[in-house]
Amino acid sequence: MMTGPLTGVRVLDLSQFLSGPRAGQILSMQGADVLKIESPIGDTMRLIMTMTGSQRTMHTLHQGKRGMVLDLGKPGSGDLLLKLAAKADVLIENFAPNVMEKLGLGYERFAAVNSRLIYASIRGFGRSGPLADRTAFDLIAQATGGTMFASHAVDRPPGVFFGDLCAGAYAAIGILSALHERERTGRGKLIDISMQDVIYFHNFWAFSDRATLPDHEQISGLLGGSMENLLSDPDNPMPFWNSYKASDGYVVVVALTDKQWRALMDVIERPDMKADPRFASFVDRIRNAKDGIGAVTEWTAARTVDEVIAALSARQIPCGLVQDYQQLMVDPQLEARGMLACASHPKSGDVDVPGFPIKYVGDPDPKIEAGPEMGEHTAEALRDWLGLDDAEVAALRKARVVI
């Protein structure tokens, strides 16, 4: 287990796939004792990773957790889970609607044995509303939350699992807030996370479009189009917010302010454009975007990405290399920030895993640990959490309640 500001907090992680495990990961990497509970056949994500030979991926979402196998189909298993919950501060689950209730393990059962328990439930559409009974995955959350439309990618799945991973992060935020409130009230609560809610909450242009509905006609007259497409329309890019092709890759460039735009014109050796009325203001640059794009494109195409970034950075023009996975693996900034971490595991050996993105200034970075194998800590956790002795653990194993 890792150490950190959450040392001493106990978490039951019943979740699978990505959303719930991400919530548990955030808590574990800050020192919480997170007990990942799997069925005898394993977390569904573990099964997928095993079938594809990608088992080491499991370590990237479960750093520092302990692993236990519990068969909720066996008599007595529910009682054992309730005993664990009585000792827990937090429980995380992201099962399909009514799965826990059918097992006789709904929130009310847990609250009855531990009124201080914080129960975090992550579902595709949450626990209320007309779609509450529907099962959903990341793809569905991103579709119904509008980000596929906003990304101009309605015809293909997104390349990043924001629906899952962001929902997990918001579950962790809710858990931390509830832990703080519990210090005052002494009581836990049920946290209801909807993946669609989270995606919509991240979809800035969607709620901006709703807020500016009375002004749509005025905005369109000023800009010649809608505000929500201004920076992301692939058919109409903006010269001050764009990805440009260099001779050996792509560089993104941002020159939103007048000062940045004038500096950019100096760098690309087009001082004439600083006095050109077509580019005099932000709105003018929108209306004459193609001409601006052409000037910058001509300059970047004749240079390498390193040359482009060096020249722009010297004038403090925001820019960055468009990196692929191989480049990310050796990125010096990520390395310096401890994000390209490595953990050791007795079975898997050294495993490359992500570091934790929240830094506590003045504190050393926590030691990065690997994730658990299935049932790796079953006996250890039962001893630590419930005080069971070897004979009691052996009896549970004989009954196949735990493995």
C-alpha positions in Angstrom: 0.0 0.0 0.0 1.1 3.5 -0.7 1.3 6.3 1.8 -0.1 9.8 1.5 -2.9 12.2 2.7 -5.5 9.4 2.7 -3.5 6.9 4.8 -5.8 5.2 7.1 -8.9 5.4 4.8 -10.3 2.0 3.8 -11.9 1.4 0.5 -13.8 -1.5 -0.9 -13.4 -1.5 -4.7 -16.1 -3.8 -6.2 -15.8 -2.1 -9.7 -14.5 -3.3 -13.0 -13.6 -2.0 -16.5 -12.3 1.6 -16.1 -14.6 4.1 -14.3 -14.7 2.6 -10.8 -11.1 1.4 -10.9 -10.0 4.9 -11.8 -11.8 6.2 -8.7 -10.1 3.6 -6.6 -6.7 4.3 -8.2 -6.9 8.0 -7.3 -7.6 7.1 -3.7 -5.0 4.4 -3.5 -2.3 6.6 -5.0 -3.0 9.0 -2.2 -2.5 6.4 0.5 -5.9 4.8 1.0 -6.0 1.0 1.7 -8.0 0.0 -1.4 -9.2 -3.6 -1.5 -10.1 -4.6 -5.0 -12.6 -7.4 -4.9 -13.0 -9.7 -8.0 -15.2 -12.7 -8.8 -13.5 -16.1 -9.3 -13.4 -15.5 -13.1 -11.9 -12.1 -12.6 -12.7 -8.5 -13.4 -14.1 -8.3 -16.9 -11.2 -6.0 -17.9 -8.7 -8.5 -16.6 -10.4 -11.2 -18.8 -10.1 -9.0 -21.9 -6.5 -8.1 -21.1 -5.6 -11.8 -20.6 -7.2 -12.8 -23.8 -5.2 -10.2 -25.7 -1.9 -10.9 -23.9 -2.1 -7.4 -22.2 -2.3 -8.4 -18.6 0.3 -5.9 -17.5 -2.2 -3.2 -18.3 -4.1 -4.1 -15.1 -1.2 -2.6 -13.1 -1.7 0.8 -14.7 -5.2 1.2 -13.1 -4.7 -0.5 -9.8 -1.4 0.8 -8.3 -1.1 0.1 -4.6 -4.4 -1.8 -4.3 -4.7 -5.1 -2.5 -6.5 -8.0 -4.4 -9.1 -10.3 -3.0 -11.4 -12.9 -4.7 -14.9 -13.2 -3.3 -17.6 -15.3 -4.9 -20.9 -13.5 -4.3 -22.8 -16.5 -5.6 -21.8 -18.6 -2.6 -23.8 -18.8 0.6 -22.3 -16.5 3.2 -20.5 -14.4 0.8 -22.9 -11.5 1.1 -22.5 -11.6 4.9 -18.7 -11.5 4.5 -18.9 -8.5 2.2 -21.1 -6.7 4.8 -18.6 -7.4 7.5 -15.9 -5.9 5.3 -18.2 -2.9 4.6 -18.6 -2.4 8.3 -14.9 -1.8 8.6 -14.7 0.4 5.4 -14.9 4.1 4.9 -15.8 3.9 1.2 -17.3 1.4 -1.2 -17.1 1.9 -5.0 -19.2 0.0 -7.5 -20.1 0.5 -11.1 -22.3 -2.5 -11.8 -25.2 -2.3 -14.3 -28.5 -1.1 -12.8 -30.1 -3.4 -10.1 -27.2 -5.9 -10.1 -26.4 -5.2 -6.4 -30.1 -5.1 -5.5 -30.7 -8.6 -7.0 -27.9 -9.9 -4.9 -29.6 -8.4 -1.8 -26.8 -6.0 -1.4 -28.3 -2.6 -2.2 -27.1 0.6 -0.6 -29.6 0.3 2.3 -28.0 -3.0 3.4 -24.6 -1.4 3.6 -25.9 1.7 5.3 -27.5 -0.5 7.9 -24.2 -2.1 9.0 -22.2 1.1 8.6 -23.9 4.5 8.8 -20.5 6.2 8.2 -20.0 4.4 4.9 -19.6 6.5 1.7 -21.1 4.5 -1.1 -20.1 5.6 -4.6 -22.2 4.3 -7.5 -21.1 5.0 -11.1 -23.6 4.2 -13.8 -24.0 5.2 -17.4 -27.1 7.4 -16.7 -27.1 7.5 -12.9 -29.7 6.3 -10.5 -32.6 8.6 -11.6 -34.2 9.8 -14.8 -35.9 8.0 -17.7 -32.7 6.2 -18.7 -31.6 5.1 -15.2 -32.3 1.4 -16.0 -30.1 1.3 -19.1 -26.6 -0.1 -19.1 -23.9 2.1 -20.8 -20.3 2.1 -21.6 -17.8 4.9 -22.4 -18.8 5.0 -26.0 -22.4 5.5 -25.1 -21.6 8.2 -22.6 -19.6 10.1 -25.1 -22.3 9.8 -27.7 -25.1 10.9 -25.4 -23.1 13.5 -23.7 -22.3 15.2 -27.0 -18.5 15.0 -27.1 -18.5 12.8 -30.3 -20.5 15.5 -32.0 -18.3 18.3 -30.6 -15.2 16.5 -31.8 -16.6 16.1 -35.3 -16.2 12.3 -34.9 -19.8 11.1 -35.0 -18.9 8.2 -37.3 -16.1 6.6 -35.2 -15.4 5.7 -31.6 -13.4 8.2 -29.6 -9.7 7.4 -29.1 -9.7 8.3 -25.4 -12.0 6.8 -22.7 -13.1 10.1 -21.2 -16.5 8.8 -20.3 -15.0 6.2 -18.0 -11.9 7.9 -16.7 -13.5 11.3 -16.0 -16.5 9.6 -14.3 -14.1 7.8 -12.1 -12.3 11.1 -11.2 -15.6 12.8 -10.4 -16.5 9.8 -8.1 -13.2 10.4 -6.3 -14.0 14.1 -5.9 -17.4 13.2 -4.5 -15.8 10.7 -2.1 -13.3 13.2 -0.9 -16.0 15.8 -0.3 -18.1 13.2 1.5 -15.2 12.2 3.7 -14.7 15.9 4.7 -18.5 16.3 5.4 -18.4 13.1 7.5 -15.9 14.7 9.8 -18.7 17.2 10.7 -21.8 15.0 10.6 -20.5 11.6 11.4 -22.5 10.1 8.6 -21.8 8.7 5.2 -23.9 9.0 2.1 -24.7 7.6 -1.3 -22.9 9.3 -4.2 -24.7 8.9 -7.6 -22.4 9.5 -10.6 -23.8 9.5 -14.2 -21.2 9.1 -17.0 -23.5 11.1 -19.3 -23.7 13.9 -16.7 -19.9 14.0 -16.5 -19.4 14.1 -20.2 -21.9 16.9 -20.6 -20.2 18.8 -17.8 -17.0 18.6 -19.8 -18.7 19.6 -23.0 -18.0 23.3 -22.8 -19.5 24.3 -26.1 -22.7 22.4 -25.4 -23.6 24.3 -22.3 -22.2 27.5 -23.7 -24.4 27.1 -26.8 -27.4 26.7 -24.4 -26.4 29.7 -22.4 -26.0 31.9 -25.5 -29.2 30.7 -27.2 -30.8 34.3 -27.1 -27.6 35.6 -28.8 -27.1 33.0 -31.6 -28.2 35.3 -34.4 -26.0 38.2 -33.2 -23.0 35.8 -32.8 -23.5 34.3 -36.3 -23.7 37.8 -37.8 -20.4 38.8 -36.2 -18.4 35.6 -36.8 -20.1 34.2 -39.9 -20.9 31.0 -38.0 -21.5 29.5 -34.6 -19.2 30.1 -31.6 -19.0 26.4 -30.7 -17.3 25.5 -34.0 -14.9 28.3 -33.9 -11.8 26.4 -32.6 -12.7 22.8 -33.6 -14.2 22.8 -37.1 -11.8 20.7 -39.2 -13.1 22.3 -42.4 -12.6 25.8 -41.2 -9.5 26.0 -38.9 -8.4 29.2 -37.3 -4.8 30.5 -37.9 -4.4 31.4 -34.2 -5.5 28.0 -32.9 -4.3 25.2 -35.2 -2.1 22.2 -35.8 0.5 22.9 -38.5 2.5 20.4 -40.5 6.3 20.7 -40.3 8.7 18.7 -42.4 8.8 15.9 -39.9 5.6 16.1 -37.8 3.0 18.5 -36.5 3.1 21.4 -34.1 0.1 23.1 -32.5 0.3 26.9 -32.3 -1.8 29.3 -30.2 -1.7 33.0 -30.9 -5.0 34.3 -29.4 -4.0 37.7 -28.2 -2.9 40.6 -30.4 0.5 40.5 -28.8 0.9 36.8 -29.7 -0.3 37.3 -33.2 2.1 40.1 -33.9 4.9 38.0 -32.5 3.9 35.1 -34.7 4.0 37.4 -37.8 7.5 38.4 -36.9 8.6 34.8 -36.5 7.2 33.7 -39.8 8.8 36.8 -41.4 5.5 38.4 -42.4 5.7 41.9 -40.7 3.4 43.2 -43.4 0.5 41.2 -42.0 0.8 43.1 -38.7 -0.5 46.2 -40.5 -2.9 44.4 -42.8 -6.5 45.4 -41.9 -7.6 41.8 -42.7 -5.8 40.7 -39.5 -6.2 43.8 -37.4 -8.4 42.2 -34.7 -9.4 38.8 -33.4 -12.7 39.0 -35.4 -10.9 40.1 -38.5 -8.6 37.1 -38.2 -11.6 34.8 -38.0 -13.1 36.3 -41.1 -9.8 35.9 -43.1 -8.7 32.6 -41.5 -7.7 30.9 -44.8 -5.2 33.6 -45.7 -3.7 33.5 -42.2 -3.5 29.7 -42.3 -1.8 29.8 -45.6 1.0 32.2 -44.3 1.8 30.1 -41.3 1.6 26.8 -43.2 4.1 27.9 -45.7 6.6 28.8 -43.0 6.2 25.6 -40.9 6.3 23.3 -43.9 9.9 24.4 -44.6 11.1 23.6 -41.1 11.4 20.7 -38.6 9.3 20.5 -35.5 12.3 21.3 -33.4 13.0 24.4 -35.5 9.4 25.6 -35.3 9.1 25.1 -31.6 12.5 26.8 -30.9 11.5 29.8 -32.9 8.1 30.2 -31.4 9.2 29.5 -27.9 11.9 32.2 -28.2 9.0 34.7 -28.7 6.9 33.1 -26.0 4.3 32.0 -28.5 2.5 28.9 -27.0 3.2 25.8 -29.0 3.7 22.1 -28.6 4.6 18.9 -30.5 1.8 16.6 -31.5 3.1 13.5 -29.8 2.4 9.8 -30.6 2.6 7.0 -28.0 6.3 6.4 -28.7 7.2 10.0 -28.2 5.1 10.2 -25.0 7.2 7.2 -23.6 10.3 9.4 -23.6 8.9 12.8 -23.0 11.3 14.7 -20.8 8.7 16.9 -19.2 6.6 13.9 -18.2 9.7 12.2 -17.0 10.7 15.2 -14.8 7.2 15.3 -13.3 7.3 11.6 -12.3 4.5 10.6 -14.7 6.6 7.9 -16.5 6.9 5.7 -13.4 7.9 2.1 -13.0 6.6 -0.3 -10.4 8.0 -3.7 -9.4 5.8 -6.8 -9.0 6.9 -10.3 -7.8 5.2 -12.0 -10.8 5.2 -9.3 -13.5 8.6 -7.8 -12.8 9.1 -4.2 -13.6 6.0 -2.6 -15.0 5.8 0.9 -16.5 2.8 2.7 -15.0 1.6 6.3 -14.9 2.6 8.5 -12.0 0.0 10.5 -10.0 -0.8 13.9 -11.5 -1.5 15.7 -8.2 1.7 17.0 -6.6 1.8 18.1 -2.9 4.5 20.7 -2.9 7.1 20.0 -0.2 6.1 16.4 0.1 8.1 13.6 -1.7 6.3 11.8 -4.5 4.8 8.6 -3.1 6.4 5.3 -3.9 4.7 3.9 -7.0 3.4 0.3 -6.6 2.1 -2.3 -9.0 -1.5 -3.6 -8.9 -2.6 -6.9 -7.4 -2.9 -10.3 -9.0 -6.3 -11.9 -8.6 -6.7 -12.8 -4.9 -3.1 -11.9 -4.1 -4.0 -10.4 -0.8 -7.2 -12.3 0.2 -5.8 -13.8 3.4 -3.8 -10.7 4.3 -6.8 -8.4 3.9 -9.1 -10.7 5.9 -6.6 -10.7 8.7 -6.1 -6.9 8.6 -9.7 -5.9 8.1 -11.6 -8.5 10.1 -9.0 -10.0 12.4 -9.6 -13.5 11.0 -7.0 -16.2 11.8 -5.6 -18.8 9.5 -8.2 -21.4 10.3 -11.1 -19.0 9.6 -9.5 -18.0 6.3 -9.0 -21.6 5.4 -12.6 -22.4 6.2 -13.8 -19.6 3.9 -11.5 -21.0 1.2 -12.7 -24.5 1.6 -16.3 -23.2 1.1 -15.1 -21.4 -2.0 -16.4 -18.1 -0.6 -13.0 -16.6 -1.1 -10.0 -17.8 -3.2 
